[in-house]
């Protein structure tokens, strides 16, 4: 059965190292027992890995000035 949004968010928190020890252990047990959870985790890990290959963008030289002008309007 596909994971719901809360379960997917928990996997993201797991990958980010944001879960406490008890939550991490519980999720690792779920990943070991649930092929859907394992597949979702694998897909997220692949996605994270591909992000390193995207070009890095940087703001234009006048980004700060333009932003501050818009905020003061």
Secondary structure as GFF3:
##gff-version 3
##sequence-region A 1 73
A	DSSP	alpha_helix	5	15	.	.	.	ID=ss1
A	DSSP	alpha_helix	21	33	.	.	.	ID=ss2
A	DSSP	alpha_helix	35	51	.	.	.	ID=ss3
A	DSSP	alpha_helix	63	72	.	.	.	ID=ss4
###
